[in-house]
Amino acid sequence: MIIFTHIKYGVLVAVIAILYGGLMGLSFGCCEEDIKRTLNSSAQEAMADKYEGDQAKADKVVKKSWVYMKRAHLHSQTMGVISIAFSFLVAWLAYPAKAQLAISLLSGLGSLGYGFFWMLSGYLAPGMGSTGAAKESVGLIAQASGGAFFVSGLLLFSILVYRMFVTKNLTENN
């Protein structure tokens, strides 16, 4: 029997990431023009200061900002699903309780945080005059969430390899 006690919080956060990504997708369907207007408006407010009056530069940043919005949508949903798969796998394989909690929670938080990073970068970029500056300003979110997600995958992989190759060999020799 699989016990889900240790993965419940990570799964909850992963489902929130999936819903967040889904909500973004729905907002694209109903409000794409409003979102793009907001991005354009932000660029117009920064036109003199950040773009030196160059509309082409502003348009380029706004266009890339919209790409970032789509990245937020896709990363949140995809990483959320992967987080749930990680969580169920560690529960099914009966990993130690702390490992189950760590893998599930780190991957869940990573999936939510990384999508949020892309959305925030997309919204900030037009007013900052640069997608690079926007990413840099919230880069810690990407580093922390991406790192958490990666560490969860690495931990999952390490214990899996240990169980498949090391403990198997120990029991074969006895």
Residue pairs with C-beta under 8 A, 6 or more apart in sequence:
2 88
2 91
2 92
3 91
4 11
4 91
5 97
6 91
6 97
6 98
6 100
6 101
6 104
7 87
7 88
7 90
7 91
7 100
7 101
7 103
7 104
8 104
9 101
9 104
9 105
9 108
10 83
10 87
10 101
10 103
10 104
10 105
10 106
10 107
10 108
10 109
11 83
11 84
11 87
11 104
11 108
12 108
13 83
13 105
13 108
13 109
13 111
13 112
14 80
14 81
14 83
14 84
14 87
14 104
14 107
14 108
14 111
14 112
15 80
15 84
16 80
16 108
16 112
17 76
17 77
17 79
17 80
17 83
17 108
17 111
17 112
17 115
18 76
18 77
18 80
18 81
18 84
18 111
20 76
20 112
20 115
20 116
21 72
21 73
21 74
21 75
21 76
21 77
21 78
21 80
21 115
22 77
24 69
24 72
24 73
24 76
24 115
24 119
25 73
25 77
27 35
28 35
28 69
28 70
28 73
35 66
35 69
36 62
36 66
38 123
39 62
39 65
39 66
39 122
39 123
39 126
40 58
40 62
40 126
42 123
42 126
42 127
43 51
43 58
43 59
43 61
43 62
43 126
43 127
44 58
45 127
46 58
46 126
46 127
46 128
46 129
47 53
47 55
47 58
49 129
50 127
50 128
50 129
50 130
51 57
51 58
51 61
51 129
57 129
58 126
58 129
61 125
61 126
61 129
61 130
61 131
62 126
64 125
64 131
65 121
65 122
65 123
65 125
65 126
65 131
65 134
66 122
67 122
68 118
68 119
68 121
68 122
68 125
68 131
69 118
69 119
69 122
71 118
71 122
72 115
72 116
72 117
72 118
72 119
72 122
73 115
75 111
75 114
75 115
75 118
76 111
76 112
76 114
76 115
76 116
77 115
79 107
79 110
79 111
79 114
79 115
79 149
80 108
80 111
80 112
82 107
82 111
83 104
83 107
83 108
83 110
83 111
83 149
83 152
86 103
86 104
86 107
86 152
86 153
86 156
87 100
87 103
87 104
87 107
87 108
89 156
90 99
90 100
90 103
90 104
90 156
90 159
91 100
93 159
93 160
93 163
95 103
95 159
99 155
99 159
102 152
102 155
103 152
103 155
103 156
104 152
106 148
106 149
106 151
106 152
106 155
107 148
107 149
107 152
107 153
109 145
109 148
110 145
110 146
110 147
110 148
110 149
110 150
110 152
111 145
111 149
112 145
113 141
113 142
113 144
113 145
113 146
113 148
114 141
114 142
114 145
114 146
114 149
116 141
116 145
117 138
117 141
117 142
117 145
120 134
120 138
120 141
121 131
121 134
121 135
121 138
122 134
124 134
124 137
124 138
125 131
125 133
125 134
125 135
128 134
128 137
135 142
